[in-house]
């Protein structure tokens, strides 16, 4: 069973930073599309950042220049470095994997993700 476990969330003031981690069991993340998503109360879930099997990354416009997605294939872990946080970044952040096919590409264009973590809460105060 593929499992994803996030950590690193918390409460920070505007302008602060957080680094989220996602440890994945039973799937080599280097072969697949991996992504970070977020959902605020009353809002739809949105994709934040993705990384392809070749290392290519994609970001939603609202976080470009502030967030960085990365992975460590040896540790089978995915990360999201979040800098210059804004109150509107407040949300439950989840990592996800799409393991339908290996060597995932154009991950930012995908609408279906097969495995999800439980999420970690990020709260940014004014």
The first five atom37 places (N, CA, C, CB, O) and aatype in JSON, in Angstrom:
{
  "aatype": [20, 20, 20, 20, 20, 20, 20, 20, 20, 20, 20, 20, 20, 20, 20, 20, 20, 20, 20, 20, 20, 20, 20, 20, 20, 20, 20, 20, 20, 20, 20, 20, 20, 20, 20, 20, 20, 20, 20, 20, 20, 20, 20, 20, 20, 20, 20, 20, 20, 20, 20, 20, 20, 20, 20, 20, 20, 20, 20, 20, 20, 20, 20, 20, 20, 20, 20, 20, 20, 20, 20, 20, 20, 20, 20, 20, 20, 20, 20, 20, 20, 20, 20, 20, 20, 20, 20, 20, 20, 20, 20, 20, 20, 20, 20, 20, 20, 20, 20, 20, 20, 20, 20, 20, 20, 20, 20, 20, 20, 20, 20, 20, 20, 20, 20, 20, 20, 20, 20, 20, 20, 20, 20, 20, 20, 20],
  "atom_mask": [
    [1, 1, 1, 1, 1],
    [1, 1, 1, 1, 1],
    [1, 1, 1, 1, 1],
    [1, 1, 1, 1, 1],
    [1, 1, 1, 1, 1],
    [1, 1, 1, 1, 1],
    [1, 1, 1, 1, 1],
    [1, 1, 1, 1, 1],
    [1, 1, 1, 1, 1],
    [1, 1, 1, 1, 1],
    [1, 1, 1, 1, 1],
    [1, 1, 1, 1, 1],
    [1, 1, 1, 1, 1],
    [1, 1, 1, 1, 1],
    [1, 1, 1, 1, 1],
    [1, 1, 1, 1, 1],
    [1, 1, 1, 1, 1],
    [1, 1, 1, 1, 1],
    [1, 1, 1, 1, 1],
    [1, 1, 1, 1, 1],
    [1, 1, 1, 1, 1],
    [1, 1, 1, 1, 1],
    [1, 1, 1, 1, 1],
    [1, 1, 1, 1, 1],
    [1, 1, 1, 1, 1],
    [1, 1, 1, 1, 1],
    [1, 1, 1, 1, 1],
    [1, 1, 1, 1, 1],
    [1, 1, 1, 1, 1],
    [1, 1, 1, 1, 1],
    [1, 1, 1, 1, 1],
    [1, 1, 1, 1, 1],
    [1, 1, 1, 1, 1],
    [1, 1, 1, 1, 1],
    [1, 1, 1, 1, 1],
    [1, 1, 1, 1, 1],
    [1, 1, 1, 1, 1],
    [1, 1, 1, 1, 1],
    [1, 1, 1, 1, 1],
    [1, 1, 1, 1, 1],
    [1, 1, 1, 1, 1],
    [1, 1, 1, 1, 1],
    [1, 1, 1, 1, 1],
    [1, 1, 1, 1, 1],
    [1, 1, 1, 1, 1],
    [1, 1, 1, 1, 1],
    [1, 1, 1, 1, 1],
    [1, 1, 1, 1, 1],
    [1, 1, 1, 1, 1],
    [1, 1, 1, 1, 1],
    [1, 1, 1, 1, 1],
    [1, 1, 1, 1, 1],
    [1, 1, 1, 1, 1],
    [1, 1, 1, 1, 1],
    [1, 1, 1, 1, 1],
    [1, 1, 1, 1, 1],
    [1, 1, 1, 1, 1],
    [1, 1, 1, 1, 1],
    [1, 1, 1, 1, 1],
    [1, 1, 1, 1, 1],
    [1, 1, 1, 1, 1],
    [1, 1, 1, 1, 1],
    [1, 1, 1, 1, 1],
    [1, 1, 1, 1, 1],
    [1, 1, 1, 1, 1],
    [1, 1, 1, 1, 1],
    [1, 1, 1, 1, 1],
    [1, 1, 1, 1, 1],
    [1, 1, 1, 1, 1],
    [1, 1, 1, 1, 1],
    [1, 1, 1, 1, 1],
    [1, 1, 1, 1, 1],
    [1, 1, 1, 1, 1],
    [1, 1, 1, 1, 1],
    [1, 1, 1, 1, 1],
    [1, 1, 1, 1, 1],
    [1, 1, 1, 1, 1],
    [1, 1, 1, 1, 1],
    [1, 1, 1, 1, 1],
    [1, 1, 1, 1, 1],
    [1, 1, 1, 1, 1],
    [1, 1, 1, 1, 1],
    [1, 1, 1, 1, 1],
    [1, 1, 1, 1, 1],
    [1, 1, 1, 1, 1],
    [1, 1, 1, 1, 1],
    [1, 1, 1, 1, 1],
    [1, 1, 1, 1, 1],
    [1, 1, 1, 1, 1],
    [1, 1, 1, 1, 1],
    [1, 1, 1, 1, 1],
    [1, 1, 1, 1, 1],
    [1, 1, 1, 1, 1],
    [1, 1, 1, 1, 1],
    [1, 1, 1, 1, 1],
    [1, 1, 1, 1, 1],
    [1, 1, 1, 1, 1],
    [1, 1, 1, 1, 1],
    [1, 1, 1, 1, 1],
    [1, 1, 1, 1, 1],
    [1, 1, 1, 1, 1],
    [1, 1, 1, 1, 1],
    [1, 1, 1, 1, 1],
    [1, 1, 1, 1, 1],
    [1, 1, 1, 1, 1],
    [1, 1, 1, 1, 1],
    [1, 1, 1, 1, 1],
    [1, 1, 1, 1, 1],
    [1, 1, 1, 1, 1],
    [1, 1, 1, 1, 1],
    [1, 1, 1, 1, 1],
    [1, 1, 1, 1, 1],
    [1, 1, 1, 1, 1],
    [1, 1, 1, 1, 1],
    [1, 1, 1, 1, 1],
    [1, 1, 1, 1, 1],
    [1, 1, 1, 1, 1],
    [1, 1, 1, 1, 1],
    [1, 1, 1, 1, 1],
    [1, 1, 1, 1, 1],
    [1, 1, 1, 1, 1],
    [1, 1, 1, 1, 1],
    [1, 1, 1, 1, 1],
    [1, 1, 1, 1, 1],
    [1, 1, 1, 1, 1],
    [1, 1, 1, 1, 1]
  ],
  "atom_positions": [
    [[0.84, -1.18, 0.0], [0.0, 0.0, 0.0], [0.89, 1.24, 0.0], [-0.96, 0.0, 1.22], [1.79, 1.37, 0.83]],
    [[0.64, 2.14, -0.93], [1.38, 3.39, -0.99], [0.85, 4.33, 0.08], [1.28, 4.03, -2.4], [-0.36, 4.55, 0.18]],
    [[1.75, 4.87, 0.88], [1.37, 5.81, 1.92], [2.24, 7.04, 1.84], [1.48, 5.16, 3.3], [3.44, 6.96, 1.57]],
    [[1.64, 8.19, 2.08], [2.33, 9.45, 2.08], [2.04, 10.14, 3.41], [1.9, 10.34, 0.88], [0.89, 10.22, 3.84]],
    [[3.08, 10.61, 4.06], [2.93, 11.26, 5.36], [3.63, 12.61, 5.33], [3.51, 10.37, 6.49], [4.83, 12.69, 5.11]],
    [[2.84, 13.67, 5.54], [3.38, 15.02, 5.53], [3.76, 15.47, 6.93], [2.37, 15.98, 4.93], [3.24, 14.96, 7.93]],
    [[4.66, 16.42, 6.99], [5.03, 17.06, 8.23], [5.61, 18.44, 7.92], [6.04, 16.2, 9.04], [5.89, 18.75, 6.77]],
    [[5.77, 19.24, 8.95], [6.41, 20.53, 8.79], [5.49, 21.73, 8.84], [7.14, 20.56, 7.54], [5.96, 22.87, 8.82]],
    [[4.2, 21.51, 8.89], [3.27, 22.62, 8.98], [3.33, 23.3, 10.33], [1.87, 22.15, 8.69], [3.95, 22.8, 11.27]],
    [[2.68, 24.44, 10.42], [2.65, 25.18, 11.66], [2.09, 26.56, 11.46], [4.03, 25.27, 12.25], [1.54, 26.87, 10.4]],
    [[2.23, 27.39, 12.48], [1.75, 28.77, 12.44], [2.94, 29.71, 12.4], [0.86, 29.08, 13.67], [3.86, 29.61, 13.21]],
    [[2.92, 30.63, 11.44], [4.0, 31.6, 11.28], [3.42, 32.96, 10.94], [4.98, 31.14, 10.19], [2.31, 33.04, 10.41]],
    [[4.14, 34.02, 11.24], [3.68, 35.35, 10.83], [3.93, 35.57, 9.34], [4.4, 36.44, 11.64], [4.74, 34.88, 8.73]],
    [[3.22, 36.52, 8.78], [3.43, 36.88, 7.39], [4.89, 37.21, 7.15], [2.53, 38.07, 6.99], [5.54, 37.89, 7.96]],
    [[5.41, 36.73, 6.03], [6.81, 36.92, 5.71], [7.71, 35.81, 6.18], [7.27, 38.19, 6.29], [8.89, 35.77, 5.83]],
    [[7.18, 34.9, 6.97], [7.96, 33.8, 7.49], [8.12, 32.68, 6.5], [7.34, 33.29, 8.73], [7.67, 32.76, 5.36]],
    [[8.78, 31.61, 6.96], [9.07, 30.46, 6.1], [8.72, 29.16, 6.8], [10.54, 30.46, 5.7], [8.76, 29.07, 8.03]],
    [[8.38, 28.17, 6.0], [8.18, 26.81, 6.46], [8.71, 25.86, 5.4], [6.69, 26.54, 6.77], [8.73, 26.19, 4.21]],
    [[9.12, 24.69, 5.84], [9.53, 23.65, 4.92], [8.71, 22.4, 5.21], [11.06, 23.35, 5.04], [8.81, 21.82, 6.29]],
    [[7.9, 22.01, 4.25], [7.07, 20.83, 4.38], [7.79, 19.61, 3.83], [5.74, 21.04, 3.65], [8.54, 19.7, 2.86]],
    [[7.56, 18.48, 4.47], [8.14, 17.22, 4.03], [7.04, 16.2, 3.78], [9.14, 16.69, 5.07], [5.99, 16.24, 4.42]],
    [[7.3, 15.31, 2.86], [6.37, 14.22, 2.55], [7.19, 12.97, 2.33], [5.49, 14.56, 1.3], [7.94, 12.87, 1.36]],
    [[7.06, 12.02, 3.23], [7.77, 10.75, 3.12], [6.82, 9.72, 2.53], [8.31, 10.28, 4.51], [5.68, 9.57, 2.98]],
    [[7.29, 9.02, 1.52], [6.45, 8.1, 0.76], [6.93, 6.67, 0.97], [6.46, 8.46, -0.73], [8.12, 6.38, 0.89]],
    [[5.99, 5.78, 1.24], [6.28, 4.35, 1.39], [5.73, 3.57, 0.21], [5.7, 3.81, 2.7], [4.62, 3.85, -0.26]],
    [[6.49, 2.59, -0.26], [6.05, 1.6, -1.23], [5.88, 2.12, -2.65], [4.78, 1.02, -0.78], [5.19, 1.49, -3.45]],
    [[6.48, 3.21, -2.97], [6.52, 3.71, -4.34], [7.76, 4.57, -4.52], [5.22, 4.51, -4.69], [7.96, 5.51, -3.75]],
    [[8.58, 4.28, -5.51], [9.77, 5.11, -5.74], [9.38, 6.42, -6.4], [10.8, 4.35, -6.6], [9.01, 6.44, -7.57]],
    [[9.46, 7.49, -5.65], [8.89, 8.74, -6.13], [9.63, 9.29, -7.34], [8.9, 9.77, -5.03], [9.07, 10.09, -8.09]],
    [[10.86, 8.89, -7.55], [11.6, 9.37, -8.7], [11.02, 8.93, -10.03], [13.0, 8.92, -8.61], [11.35, 9.51, -11.07]],
    [[10.16, 7.93, -10.03], [9.57, 7.43, -11.26], [8.25, 8.1, -11.62], [9.36, 5.95, -11.15], [7.75, 7.93, -12.73]],
    [[7.7, 8.85, -10.7], [6.33, 9.31, -10.87], [6.18, 10.8, -10.66], [5.43, 8.58, -9.92], [7.04, 11.47, -10.1]],
    [[5.05, 11.3, -11.15], [4.67, 12.66, -10.83], [4.41, 12.79, -9.34], [3.44, 13.09, -11.64], [3.75, 11.95, -8.74]],
    [[4.92, 13.85, -8.76], [4.67, 14.17, -7.36], [4.22, 15.63, -7.28], [5.93, 13.92, -6.49], [4.65, 16.47, -8.08]],
    [[3.37, 15.92, -6.32], [2.88, 17.28, -6.23], [2.45, 17.67, -4.83], [1.75, 17.47, -7.16], [2.2, 16.83, -3.97]],
    [[2.37, 18.98, -4.63], [1.82, 19.57, -3.42], [0.54, 20.3, -3.77], [2.84, 20.52, -2.75], [0.46, 21.0, -4.79]],
    [[-0.46, 20.14, -2.93], [-1.75, 20.77, -3.11], [-2.16, 21.43, -1.8], [-2.81, 19.74, -3.57], [-1.63, 21.11, -0.74]],
    [[-3.11, 22.35, -1.89], [-3.6, 22.98, -0.68], [-5.09, 23.25, -0.8], [-2.84, 24.27, -0.39], [-5.62, 23.43, -1.89]],
    [[-5.74, 23.28, 0.35], [-7.17, 23.56, 0.39], [-7.48, 24.37, 1.64], [-7.99, 22.25, 0.36], [-7.22, 23.94, 2.76]],
    [[-8.05, 25.54, 1.43], [-8.5, 26.39, 2.51], [-9.97, 26.11, 2.78], [-8.26, 27.88, 2.18], [-10.68, 25.64, 1.88]],
    [[-10.45, 26.38, 3.99], [-11.86, 26.15, 4.3], [-12.79, 26.86, 3.32], [-12.17, 26.61, 5.71], [-12.62, 28.05, 3.04]],
    [[-13.76, 26.12, 2.8], [-14.71, 26.68, 1.87], [-14.2, 26.87, 0.46], [-15.17, 27.96, 2.37], [-14.93, 27.37, -0.4]],
    [[-12.97, 26.47, 0.2], [-12.37, 26.64, -1.11], [-12.07, 25.28, -1.74], [-11.09, 27.48, -1.02], [-11.94, 24.27, -1.04]],
    [[-11.96, 25.26, -3.05], [-11.56, 24.04, -3.74], [-10.06, 23.82, -3.59], [-11.94, 24.11, -5.22], [-9.29, 24.76, -3.42]],
    [[-9.67, 22.57, -3.65], [-8.27, 22.24, -3.6], [-7.57, 22.72, -4.87], [-8.07, 20.73, -3.4], [-8.11, 22.58, -5.97]],
    [[-6.39, 23.28, -4.71], [-5.64, 23.74, -5.86], [-4.24, 23.14, -5.85], [-5.57, 25.26, -5.87], [-3.65, 22.89, -4.79]],
    [[-3.73, 22.91, -7.03], [-2.35, 22.46, -7.15], [-1.4, 23.61, -6.89], [-2.1, 21.87, -8.53], [-1.6, 24.71, -7.39]],
    [[-0.38, 23.35, -6.11], [0.6, 24.36, -5.75], [1.89, 24.19, -6.55], [0.9, 24.3, -4.26], [2.39, 25.14, -7.14]],
    [[2.4, 22.97, -6.56], [3.67, 22.71, -7.24], [3.75, 21.24, -7.6], [4.86, 23.11, -6.35], [3.21, 20.39, -6.9]],
    [[4.43, 20.95, -8.7], [4.63, 19.58, -9.14], [6.07, 19.39, -9.58], [3.66, 19.21, -10.28], [6.77, 20.34, -9.93]],
    [[6.51, 18.14, -9.56], [7.82, 17.78, -10.08], [7.67, 16.52, -10.93], [8.85, 17.58, -8.92], [7.07, 15.54, -10.49]],
    [[8.23, 16.56, -12.13], [8.19, 15.43, -13.04], [9.29, 14.44, -12.71], [8.31, 15.91, -14.49], [10.17, 14.71, -11.89]],
    [[9.24, 13.28, -13.37], [10.27, 12.28, -13.15], [11.64, 12.76, -13.61], [9.91, 11.0, -13.88], [12.66, 12.31, -13.09]],
    [[11.68, 13.68, -14.56], [12.96, 14.21, -15.03], [13.42, 15.43, -14.23], [12.87, 14.58, -16.48], [14.45, 16.02, -14.54]],
    [[12.67, 15.79, -13.2], [13.04, 16.91, -12.35], [12.4, 18.23, -12.71], [14.47, 17.06, -12.37], [12.55, 19.2, -11.97]],
    [[11.69, 18.29, -13.82], [11.02, 19.52, -14.2], [9.96, 19.89, -13.18], [10.4, 19.39, -15.59], [9.26, 19.02, -12.66]],
    [[9.84, 21.17, -12.89], [8.9, 21.63, -11.88], [7.89, 22.6, -12.47], [9.63, 22.29, -10.74], [8.14, 23.24, -13.5]],
    [[6.76, 22.69, -11.81], [5.74, 23.64, -12.19], [5.09, 24.22, -10.95], [4.7, 23.0, -13.09], [4.99, 23.54, -9.93]],
    [[4.65, 25.48, -11.03], [4.08, 26.16, -9.9], [2.84, 26.94, -10.31], [5.1, 27.08, -9.26], [2.75, 27.46, -11.42]],
    [[1.91, 27.03, -9.39], [0.79, 27.93, -9.61], [1.33, 29.36, -9.52], [-0.36, 27.68, -8.57], [2.25, 29.64, -8.75]],
    [[0.75, 30.26, -10.3], [1.29, 31.61, -10.41], [1.42, 32.3, -9.05], [0.42, 32.44, -11.31], [2.37, 33.06, -8.84]],
    [[0.5, 32.06, -8.16], [0.48, 32.78, -6.9], [1.67, 32.47, -5.99], [-0.78, 32.47, -6.18], [1.93, 33.22, -5.05]],
    [[2.39, 31.38, -6.25], [3.51, 31.02, -5.39], [4.85, 31.09, -6.1], [3.31, 29.64, -4.83], [5.89, 30.84, -5.49]],
    [[4.86, 31.41, -7.37], [6.11, 31.47, -8.12], [7.06, 32.49, -7.5], [5.85, 31.82, -9.59], [6.67, 33.61, -7.18]],
    [[8.29, 32.07, -7.34], [9.29, 32.92, -6.73], [9.33, 32.83, -5.23], [9.06, 34.3, -7.13], [10.27, 33.34, -4.61]],
    [[8.33, 32.21, -4.62], [8.28, 32.08, -3.16], [8.4, 30.64, -2.68], [7.01, 32.68, -2.65], [8.98, 30.38, -1.63]],
    [[7.84, 29.71, -3.44], [7.85, 28.3, -3.06], [8.79, 27.52, -3.98], [6.42, 27.7, -3.13], [8.96, 27.86, -5.15]],
    [[9.4, 26.47, -3.44], [10.27, 25.61, -4.21], [9.98, 24.15, -3.87], [11.75, 25.94, -3.94], [10.04, 23.76, -2.71]],
    [[9.65, 23.37, -4.88], [9.43, 21.94, -4.69], [10.72, 21.19, -5.02], [8.25, 21.43, -5.56], [11.43, 21.55, -5.96]],
    [[11.01, 20.17, -4.25], [12.19, 19.36, -4.49], [11.94, 17.95, -3.98], [13.44, 19.98, -3.82], [10.97, 17.71, -3.25]],
    [[12.8, 17.04, -4.35], [12.68, 15.67, -3.86], [14.06, 15.09, -3.62], [11.9, 14.79, -4.85], [15.05, 15.52, -4.2]],
    [[14.09, 14.09, -2.75], [15.29, 13.33, -2.47], [14.93, 11.88, -2.76], [15.79, 13.53, -0.98], [14.27, 11.23, -1.95]],
    [[15.36, 11.38, -3.9], [14.97, 10.04, -4.3], [15.51, 8.97, -3.36], [15.44, 9.76, -5.71], [14.85, 7.96, -3.12]],
    [[16.71, 9.18, -2.83], [17.29, 8.21, -1.92], [16.47, 8.08, -0.64], [18.72, 8.6, -1.58], [16.32, 6.98, -0.11]],
    [[15.94, 9.19, -0.17], [15.11, 9.18, 1.03], [13.64, 8.96, 0.71], [15.28, 10.47, 1.78], [12.82, 8.8, 1.61]],
    [[13.31, 8.96, -0.58], [11.93, 8.84, -1.02], [11.05, 9.9, -0.37], [11.38, 7.44, -0.71], [9.97, 9.62, 0.14]],
    [[11.55, 11.12, -0.4], [10.87, 12.23, 0.26], [10.69, 13.4, -0.69], [11.65, 12.66, 1.49], [11.53, 13.66, -1.55]],
    [[9.6, 14.09, -0.51], [9.26, 15.27, -1.27], [9.22, 16.45, -0.31], [7.89, 15.1, -2.01], [8.82, 16.31, 0.84]],
    [[9.64, 17.63, -0.8], [9.7, 18.8, 0.05], [9.05, 20.0, -0.63], [11.16, 19.11, 0.41], [8.98, 20.08, -1.85]],
    [[8.59, 20.91, 0.19], [8.11, 22.19, -0.31], [8.65, 23.28, 0.61], [6.54, 22.23, -0.36], [8.22, 23.42, 1.75]],
    [[9.6, 24.04, 0.1], [10.13, 25.18, 0.82], [9.25, 26.38, 0.53], [11.62, 25.46, 0.44], [9.07, 26.75, -0.63]],
    [[8.71, 26.98, 1.56], [7.79, 28.1, 1.43], [8.4, 29.32, 2.11], [6.4, 27.76, 2.02], [8.6, 29.32, 3.33]],
    [[8.68, 30.34, 1.34], [9.24, 31.58, 1.84], [8.28, 32.73, 1.58], [10.62, 31.86, 1.19], [7.37, 32.62, 0.75]],
    [[8.49, 33.82, 2.29], [7.65, 35.01, 2.13], [6.17, 34.66, 2.21], [7.95, 35.7, 0.81], [5.38, 35.07, 1.36]],
    [[5.82, 33.92, 3.21], [4.44, 33.44, 3.34], [3.47, 34.59, 3.55], [4.34, 32.46, 4.49], [3.78, 35.59, 4.2]],
    [[2.29, 34.42, 2.99], [1.23, 35.4, 3.07], [0.02, 34.78, 3.76], [0.85, 35.93, 1.68], [-0.13, 33.56, 3.74]],
    [[-0.84, 35.59, 4.37], [-2.04, 35.03, 4.99], [-2.88, 34.18, 4.03], [-2.89, 36.14, 5.54], [-3.48, 33.2, 4.45]],
    [[-2.92, 34.55, 2.77], [-3.68, 33.78, 1.81], [-3.08, 32.41, 1.5], [-3.82, 34.56, 0.55], [-3.7, 31.61, 0.8]],
    [[-1.88, 32.14, 2.0], [-1.3, 30.81, 1.87], [-1.85, 29.85, 2.91], [0.2, 30.89, 2.0], [-1.58, 28.65, 2.84]],
    [[-2.61, 30.34, 3.86], [-3.18, 29.5, 4.91], [-4.06, 28.42, 4.3], [-3.98, 30.34, 5.92], [-5.0, 28.72, 3.56]],
    [[-3.76, 27.17, 4.61], [-4.5, 26.05, 4.04], [-3.97, 24.75, 4.62], [-4.4, 26.04, 2.5], [-2.93, 24.72, 5.29]],
    [[-4.68, 23.68, 4.35], [-4.18, 22.34, 4.6], [-3.4, 21.91, 3.37], [-5.35, 21.34, 4.92], [-3.94, 21.85, 2.27]],
    [[-2.14, 21.61, 3.56], [-1.26, 21.23, 2.46], [-1.09, 19.72, 2.42], [0.11, 21.92, 2.58], [-0.77, 19.09, 3.43]],
    [[-1.31, 19.14, 1.25], [-1.2, 17.7, 1.07], [-0.24, 17.38, -0.06], [-2.58, 17.08, 0.79], [-0.16, 18.12, -1.04]],
    [[0.48, 16.29, 0.09], [1.28, 15.81, -1.02], [0.54, 14.68, -1.71], [2.68, 15.34, -0.54], [-0.3, 14.01, -1.1]],
    [[0.86, 14.48, -2.97], [0.17, 13.47, -3.76], [1.11, 12.86, -4.78], [-1.05, 14.08, -4.46], [2.11, 13.46, -5.17]],
    [[0.78, 11.65, -5.19], [1.54, 10.93, -6.2], [0.59, 10.38, -7.24], [2.37, 9.81, -5.57], [-0.55, 10.01, -6.93]],
    [[1.05, 10.32, -8.47], [0.32, 9.66, -9.54], [1.19, 8.52, -10.04], [-0.05, 10.66, -10.7], [2.17, 8.75, -10.75]],
    [[0.82, 7.3, -9.68], [1.63, 6.14, -10.04], [0.98, 5.3, -11.14], [1.88, 5.28, -8.83], [1.29, 4.12, -11.27]],
    [[0.09, 5.88, -11.91], [-0.55, 5.13, -12.99], [0.45, 4.69, -14.04], [-1.64, 5.97, -13.64], [0.35, 3.59, -14.58]],
    [[1.42, 5.55, -14.32], [2.47, 5.22, -15.26], [3.78, 5.77, -14.73], [2.16, 5.78, -16.68], [3.8, 6.82, -14.09]],
    [[4.9, 5.07, -15.01], [6.19, 5.6, -14.58], [6.69, 6.68, -15.54], [7.22, 4.49, -14.48], [6.09, 6.93, -16.58]],
    [[7.78, 7.3, -15.15], [8.4, 8.35, -15.96], [7.4, 9.45, -16.27], [8.97, 7.78, -17.25], [7.24, 9.87, -17.42]],
    [[6.74, 9.9, -15.23], [5.74, 10.93, -15.39], [6.3, 12.22, -15.94], [5.07, 11.19, -14.09], [7.39, 12.67, -15.57]],
    [[5.54, 12.79, -16.83], [5.9, 14.07, -17.45], [4.67, 14.96, -17.52], [6.51, 13.85, -18.86], [3.54, 14.48, -17.43]],
    [[4.91, 16.24, -17.69], [3.83, 17.23, -17.73], [2.9, 17.07, -16.53], [3.04, 17.1, -19.04], [1.67, 17.1, -16.67]],
    [[3.48, 16.89, -15.39], [2.7, 16.62, -14.2], [1.77, 17.76, -13.83], [3.62, 16.32, -13.05], [0.7, 17.54, -13.25]],
    [[2.16, 18.98, -14.15], [1.32, 20.14, -13.83], [0.01, 20.15, -14.6], [2.07, 21.41, -14.1], [-0.9, 20.89, -14.25]],
    [[-0.08, 19.34, -15.65], [-1.3, 19.27, -16.45], [-2.25, 18.17, -15.99], [-0.95, 19.06, -17.89], [-3.36, 18.05, -16.53]],
    [[-1.85, 17.37, -15.04], [-2.68, 16.24, -14.62], [-3.78, 16.66, -13.66], [-1.82, 15.18, -13.98], [-3.61, 17.53, -12.81]],
    [[-4.91, 16.01, -13.83], [-6.05, 16.26, -12.96], [-6.36, 15.09, -12.03], [-7.27, 16.57, -13.79], [-7.17, 15.23, -11.12]],
    [[-5.72, 13.95, -12.25], [-5.95, 12.77, -11.43], [-4.67, 12.37, -10.71], [-6.47, 11.6, -12.3], [-3.63, 12.19, -11.33]],
    [[-4.78, 12.23, -9.41], [-3.67, 11.81, -8.57], [-4.13, 10.62, -7.74], [-3.16, 12.97, -7.65], [-5.18, 10.68, -7.1]],
    [[-3.35, 9.55, -7.75], [-3.84, 8.28, -7.23], [-3.66, 8.09, -5.73], [-3.16, 7.17, -7.92], [-4.41, 7.33, -5.11]],
    [[-2.69, 8.77, -5.12], [-2.45, 8.63, -3.69], [-2.24, 9.99, -3.06], [-1.24, 7.73, -3.42], [-1.61, 10.88, -3.63]],
    [[-2.78, 10.12, -1.86], [-2.74, 11.38, -1.12], [-2.32, 11.16, 0.32], [-4.09, 12.08, -1.16], [-2.62, 10.12, 0.91]],
    [[-1.63, 12.13, 0.87], [-1.38, 12.14, 2.28], [-2.54, 12.78, 3.03], [-0.09, 12.86, 2.59], [-3.48, 13.28, 2.42]],
    [[-2.46, 12.76, 4.35], [-3.52, 13.32, 5.18], [-3.45, 14.84, 5.29], [-3.47, 12.72, 6.55], [-4.45, 15.48, 5.62]],
    [[-2.31, 15.41, 5.02], [-2.17, 16.84, 5.02], [-1.51, 17.38, 6.28], [-3.5, 17.47, 4.86], [-1.52, 16.73, 7.33]],
    [[-0.94, 18.56, 6.16], [-0.36, 19.27, 7.28], [-0.81, 20.72, 7.2], [1.2, 19.17, 7.29], [-0.77, 21.34, 6.13]],
    [[-1.24, 21.26, 8.33], [-1.85, 22.59, 8.34], [-0.79, 23.68, 8.36], [-2.76, 22.74, 9.55], [0.17, 23.62, 9.12]],
    [[-0.98, 24.67, 7.5], [-0.16, 25.86, 7.47], [-1.05, 27.06, 7.75], [0.58, 26.02, 6.1], [-2.04, 27.28, 7.06]],
    [[-0.7, 27.83, 8.76], [-1.46, 29.01, 9.13], [-0.52, 30.2, 9.16], [-2.17, 28.82, 10.49], [0.48, 30.19, 9.87]],
    [[-0.85, 31.22, 8.39], [-0.03, 32.42, 8.3], [-0.85, 33.59, 8.83], [0.44, 32.69, 6.83], [-1.92, 33.9, 8.31]],
    [[-0.36, 34.23, 9.86], [-1.05, 35.34, 10.49], [-0.57, 36.66, 9.92], [-0.86, 35.31, 12.0], [0.51, 36.76, 9.35]],
    [[-1.41, 37.69, 10.09], [-1.06, 39.03, 9.63], [-0.14, 39.73, 10.61], [-2.31, 39.86, 9.4], [0.26, 40.87, 10.37]]
  ]
}
